Amino acid sequence: MTDSLAKRILVAVLGWAVALLLFFPIFWMVLTSFKSETDAITARLFFQPTLASYGEVFARADYLAFAFNSIAISLGGTVLALALAIPAAYSMAFHPTPRTRGTLLWMLSTKMLPPVGVLVPIYLLFRTTGLLDTRSGLIGIYALMNLPIVVWMLFTFYKEVPHEILEAGRMDGATTWGEVYHLLMPLTLPGVASTGLLSLILCWNEAFWSLNLTSSHAAPLTAFIASFSSPEGLFFAKLSAASTMAVAPILIFGWFSQKQLVQGLTFGAVK
Amino acid sequence: MSATSIEAGTAPGDAAPAASAPARSFLVMPSVLVLLVWMIVPLVMTLWFSFRNYNLLDPTTQGFAGINNYAYLVTDPDFWASLRNTLVLLASVLVITVGLGTLLAVLFNQPFPGRNVARVLAISPFFVMPTVAALVWKNLMMHPIYGVLGVVARAFGMQPVDWFSQFPLASVIGIVSWEWLPFALLILLTAVQSLDNEQREAARMDGAGMIAQFFFITLPHLSRAISVVIMIETIFLLSVFAEIFVTTSGGPGNATTNLAFLIYARALLQFDVGGASAGGVVAILLANIVAFFLVRTVARRLET
């Protein structure tokens, strides 16, 4: 390395400064969640840590309901999207037709429909069919919302599986189901898992449909946190405790799935 | 040419019996069908409602409205304000995130102690849900009395800024940029890492400085990744909603009302289905102009 020591120090200092600056609000949120309400409105770094705010958030009878809704809706939306996408990606990767490329691009183009553009009809359809404020309604929306990304990601993973392996299975008399379930699934499990993870992250953080289509019964954590936008938000410690719990699981998932995230979010255009 | 012969042409070596291959390629149909319904039905309904008199609170307003909803929309100063805010928000966040994101991607590509941990910290904001990001910034950071920024300002003997009343749109832009800068960084860093080091080494041998290397090697290499970031961010930034919903509710006045928030207010606060639908059609048109370019960018990639 011909880089001078001064340059290397500068890079390290800059890199860490930027990282800490970007992370600071999250750090401060976690720190504040362990403060008492009186400490929370000061910028004090040293204080008597307490779990009181977490206790209070949990004591709200409905916190667990919100958390359960987030888990149920994210898992439900992801499973439904995978169930639709696996056959589709299998068929396009191993039995391509002249239309396959067009179909893939068309699927991508459905992502371009802005949610606000169809808010009114979806709201009215949900109201008429009684889907408003139900978990199944949001599960359906989230599955459809992520379906193009999920198909694309699975397609790229399946593309890397040699055709010969599936053909050998077929020669041995495997049915289509057996081919997918016994051969393809074990081979591409890491790919399916990371696709599911990305879908979970997107569902968990989605805050347009969840704010507009739920009120109390099916509202997930995004909506729960939004309720702190009232003057209640000025209870900084409670807001921080609730936020920390809402963010922590997905933050950890996110750290582990950065690479897949890049591929999934850019439809494989950046590797 | 029969369908099977085309297939044999595109998938050489496919030893499947001729009868079963088309059957298997039909497995794509469930996904195509649900997406088709998901796209067509609401689209047609939005279009239809945008030409109707339809108010959820007043069942007597009904019938064909012609272009009245659109006429009302374009004479409404709030609409033009929302269009302007949407575009200002979009342009500002794009400039901030792509500009800084490119520089940071180059920075985080340099080796330094603890680089992996620093990277993880830097991209973390992207995983924070929008409602949390907005409220943490609004209360813990930007609150004029209790927020960290206010405390810091006072420590330096300055007057703390009341961000959301003095600079409402800039505050929203700041929050949204904080969420999307890590995304740009993540994508661009991935692209920088695939840069051929020998090429850079050769340039350095030829006496190219850091800045020349950045402009003549790194930036051209990143051009595709940058266009992808711009396109994807644009899709999401045109529909920014939660951040505005929990911080300013579009105010003060219409200072932070974007198209998404305007449509929401029309539809679910004023129950004016016709008017909201006309706004929805504008939002769809806007997004489609962008989509046109994105699909083309990705399509090029698919051919290679």
HADDOCK unambig.tbl for C-alpha pairs under 7 A between the chains (distance, minus, plus):
assign (segid A and resid 11 and name CA) (segid B and resid 107 and name CA) 6.94 0.50 0.50
assign (segid A and resid 11 and name CA) (segid B and resid 112 and name CA) 6.85 0.50 0.50
assign (segid A and resid 12 and name CA) (segid B and resid 112 and name CA) 5.15 0.50 0.50
assign (segid A and resid 12 and name CA) (segid B and resid 113 and name CA) 6.72 0.50 0.50
assign (segid A and resid 15 and name CA) (segid B and resid 107 and name CA) 6.55 0.50 0.50
assign (segid A and resid 15 and name CA) (segid B and resid 108 and name CA) 6.49 0.50 0.50
assign (segid A and resid 16 and name CA) (segid B and resid 118 and name CA) 5.99 0.50 0.50
assign (segid A and resid 19 and name CA) (segid B and resid 118 and name CA) 5.32 0.50 0.50
assign (segid A and resid 19 and name CA) (segid B and resid 119 and name CA) 6.77 0.50 0.50
assign (segid A and resid 19 and name CA) (segid B and resid 121 and name CA) 5.62 0.50 0.50
assign (segid A and resid 19 and name CA) (segid B and resid 122 and name CA) 4.43 0.50 0.50
assign (segid A and resid 20 and name CA) (segid B and resid 121 and name CA) 6.97 0.50 0.50
assign (segid A and resid 22 and name CA) (segid B and resid 122 and name CA) 5.56 0.50 0.50
assign (segid A and resid 23 and name CA) (segid B and resid 121 and name CA) 5.59 0.50 0.50
assign (segid A and resid 23 and name CA) (segid B and resid 122 and name CA) 6.01 0.50 0.50
assign (segid A and resid 23 and name CA) (segid B and resid 124 and name CA) 6.77 0.50 0.50
assign (segid A and resid 23 and name CA) (segid B and resid 125 and name CA) 6.86 0.50 0.50
assign (segid A and resid 29 and name CA) (segid B and resid 136 and name CA) 6.85 0.50 0.50
assign (segid A and resid 41 and name CA) (segid B and resid 146 and name CA) 5.14 0.50 0.50
assign (segid A and resid 42 and name CA) (segid B and resid 146 and name CA) 6.31 0.50 0.50
assign (segid A and resid 43 and name CA) (segid B and resid 148 and name CA) 6.25 0.50 0.50
assign (segid A and resid 43 and name CA) (segid B and resid 151 and name CA) 6.92 0.50 0.50
assign (segid A and resid 84 and name CA) (segid B and resid 30 and name CA) 6.60 0.50 0.50
assign (segid A and resid 84 and name CA) (segid B and resid 31 and name CA) 5.65 0.50 0.50
assign (segid A and resid 85 and name CA) (segid B and resid 31 and name CA) 6.50 0.50 0.50
assign (segid A and resid 87 and name CA) (segid B and resid 27 and name CA) 5.34 0.50 0.50
assign (segid A and resid 87 and name CA) (segid B and resid 28 and name CA) 6.26 0.50 0.50
assign (segid A and resid 88 and name CA) (segid B and resid 27 and name CA) 5.39 0.50 0.50
assign (segid A and resid 88 and name CA) (segid B and resid 28 and name CA) 3.77 0.50 0.50
assign (segid A and resid 88 and name CA) (segid B and resid 31 and name CA) 6.42 0.50 0.50
assign (segid A and resid 91 and name CA) (segid B and resid 24 and name CA) 5.91 0.50 0.50
assign (segid A and resid 91 and name CA) (segid B and resid 25 and name CA) 4.80 0.50 0.50
assign (segid A and resid 91 and name CA) (segid B and resid 27 and name CA) 5.73 0.50 0.50
assign (segid A and resid 91 and name CA) (segid B and resid 28 and name CA) 5.99 0.50 0.50
assign (segid A and resid 92 and name CA) (segid B and resid 25 and name CA) 6.69 0.50 0.50
assign (segid A and resid 92 and name CA) (segid B and resid 28 and name CA) 6.99 0.50 0.50
assign (segid A and resid 95 and name CA) (segid B and resid 21 and name CA) 6.43 0.50 0.50
assign (segid A and resid 95 and name CA) (segid B and resid 24 and name CA) 6.76 0.50 0.50
assign (segid A and resid 95 and name CA) (segid B and resid 25 and name CA) 5.49 0.50 0.50
assign (segid A and resid 96 and name CA) (segid B and resid 11 and name CA) 6.76 0.50 0.50
assign (segid A and resid 96 and name CA) (segid B and resid 25 and name CA) 6.85 0.50 0.50
assign (segid A and resid 97 and name CA) (segid B and resid 7 and name CA) 5.64 0.50 0.50
assign (segid A and resid 105 and name CA) (segid B and resid 295 and name CA) 6.94 0.50 0.50
assign (segid A and resid 109 and name CA) (segid B and resid 291 and name CA) 6.88 0.50 0.50
assign (segid A and resid 109 and name CA) (segid B and resid 295 and name CA) 6.79 0.50 0.50
assign (segid A and resid 110 and name CA) (segid B and resid 39 and name CA) 6.61 0.50 0.50
assign (segid A and resid 112 and name CA) (segid B and resid 235 and name CA) 6.48 0.50 0.50
assign (segid A and resid 112 and name CA) (segid B and resid 287 and name CA) 6.36 0.50 0.50
assign (segid A and resid 112 and name CA) (segid B and resid 288 and name CA) 6.75 0.50 0.50
assign (segid A and resid 112 and name CA) (segid B and resid 291 and name CA) 5.79 0.50 0.50
assign (segid A and resid 113 and name CA) (segid B and resid 284 and name CA) 6.25 0.50 0.50
assign (segid A and resid 113 and name CA) (segid B and resid 287 and name CA) 6.84 0.50 0.50
assign (segid A and resid 114 and name CA) (segid B and resid 239 and name CA) 6.58 0.50 0.50
assign (segid A and resid 114 and name CA) (segid B and resid 283 and name CA) 6.96 0.50 0.50
assign (segid A and resid 114 and name CA) (segid B and resid 284 and name CA) 6.13 0.50 0.50
assign (segid A and resid 114 and name CA) (segid B and resid 287 and name CA) 6.57 0.50 0.50
assign (segid A and resid 116 and name CA) (segid B and resid 239 and name CA) 6.61 0.50 0.50
assign (segid A and resid 116 and name CA) (segid B and resid 260 and name CA) 5.56 0.50 0.50
assign (segid A and resid 116 and name CA) (segid B and resid 263 and name CA) 6.93 0.50 0.50
assign (segid A and resid 116 and name CA) (segid B and resid 280 and name CA) 6.19 0.50 0.50
assign (segid A and resid 117 and name CA) (segid B and resid 280 and name CA) 3.87 0.50 0.50
assign (segid A and resid 117 and name CA) (segid B and resid 281 and name CA) 6.09 0.50 0.50
assign (segid A and resid 117 and name CA) (segid B and resid 283 and name CA) 5.60 0.50 0.50
assign (segid A and resid 117 and name CA) (segid B and resid 284 and name CA) 5.45 0.50 0.50
assign (segid A and resid 118 and name CA) (segid B and resid 42 and name CA) 5.60 0.50 0.50
assign (segid A and resid 118 and name CA) (segid B and resid 43 and name CA) 6.50 0.50 0.50
assign (segid A and resid 118 and name CA) (segid B and resid 46 and name CA) 6.38 0.50 0.50
assign (segid A and resid 118 and name CA) (segid B and resid 280 and name CA) 6.57 0.50 0.50
assign (segid A and resid 120 and name CA) (segid B and resid 46 and name CA) 7.00 0.50 0.50
assign (segid A and resid 120 and name CA) (segid B and resid 267 and name CA) 6.47 0.50 0.50
assign (segid A and resid 120 and name CA) (segid B and resid 273 and name CA) 6.66 0.50 0.50
assign (segid A and resid 120 and name CA) (segid B and resid 277 and name CA) 6.50 0.50 0.50
assign (segid A and resid 121 and name CA) (segid B and resid 42 and name CA) 5.44 0.50 0.50
assign (segid A and resid 121 and name CA) (segid B and resid 45 and name CA) 5.93 0.50 0.50
assign (segid A and resid 121 and name CA) (segid B and resid 46 and name CA) 6.10 0.50 0.50
assign (segid A and resid 122 and name CA) (segid B and resid 42 and name CA) 6.49 0.50 0.50
assign (segid A and resid 144 and name CA) (segid B and resid 35 and name CA) 6.74 0.50 0.50
assign (segid A and resid 167 and name CA) (segid B and resid 15 and name CA) 6.78 0.50 0.50
assign (segid A and resid 205 and name CA) (segid B and resid 129 and name CA) 4.54 0.50 0.50
assign (segid A and resid 205 and name CA) (segid B and resid 130 and name CA) 6.91 0.50 0.50
assign (segid A and resid 207 and name CA) (segid B and resid 130 and name CA) 6.74 0.50 0.50
assign (segid A and resid 207 and name CA) (segid B and resid 242 and name CA) 5.92 0.50 0.50
assign (segid A and resid 208 and name CA) (segid B and resid 241 and name CA) 6.41 0.50 0.50
assign (segid A and resid 208 and name CA) (segid B and resid 242 and name CA) 6.29 0.50 0.50
assign (segid A and resid 222 and name CA) (segid B and resid 129 and name CA) 6.92 0.50 0.50
assign (segid A and resid 222 and name CA) (segid B and resid 131 and name CA) 6.00 0.50 0.50
assign (segid A and resid 225 and name CA) (segid B and resid 131 and name CA) 6.25 0.50 0.50
assign (segid A and resid 225 and name CA) (segid B and resid 132 and name CA) 6.43 0.50 0.50
assign (segid A and resid 226 and name CA) (segid B and resid 131 and name CA) 5.76 0.50 0.50
assign (segid A and resid 226 and name CA) (segid B and resid 246 and name CA) 5.90 0.50 0.50
assign (segid A and resid 229 and name CA) (segid B and resid 135 and name CA) 6.85 0.50 0.50
assign (segid A and resid 229 and name CA) (segid B and resid 246 and name CA) 5.25 0.50 0.50
assign (segid A and resid 229 and name CA) (segid B and resid 247 and name CA) 6.75 0.50 0.50
assign (segid A and resid 234 and name CA) (segid B and resid 139 and name CA) 6.96 0.50 0.50
assign (segid A and resid 236 and name CA) (segid B and resid 140 and name CA) 6.98 0.50 0.50
assign (segid A and resid 243 and name CA) (segid B and resid 132 and name CA) 5.84 0.50 0.50
assign (segid A and resid 247 and name CA) (segid B and resid 128 and name CA) 5.78 0.50 0.50
assign (segid A and resid 247 and name CA) (segid B and resid 129 and name CA) 6.78 0.50 0.50
assign (segid A and resid 250 and name CA) (segid B and resid 127 and name CA) 6.55 0.50 0.50
assign (segid A and resid 251 and name CA) (segid B and resid 124 and name CA) 6.71 0.50 0.50
assign (segid A and resid 251 and name CA) (segid B and resid 127 and name CA) 5.46 0.50 0.50
assign (segid A and resid 251 and name CA) (segid B and resid 128 and name CA) 6.93 0.50 0.50
assign (segid A and resid 254 and name CA) (segid B and resid 127 and name CA) 6.37 0.50 0.50
assign (segid A and resid 255 and name CA) (segid B and resid 120 and name CA) 6.46 0.50 0.50
assign (segid A and resid 262 and name CA) (segid B and resid 187 and name CA) 5.79 0.50 0.50
assign (segid A and resid 266 and name CA) (segid B and resid 228 and name CA) 6.72 0.50 0.50
assign (segid A and resid 269 and name CA) (segid B and resid 298 and name CA) 6.18 0.50 0.50
assign (segid A and resid 269 and name CA) (segid B and resid 301 and name CA) 6.21 0.50 0.50
assign (segid A and resid 270 and name CA) (segid B and resid 191 and name CA) 6.44 0.50 0.50
assign (segid A and resid 270 and name CA) (segid B and resid 225 and name CA) 6.05 0.50 0.50
assign (segid A and resid 271 and name CA) (segid B and resid 190 and name CA) 6.47 0.50 0.50
assign (segid A and resid 271 and name CA) (segid B and resid 191 and name CA) 6.51 0.50 0.50
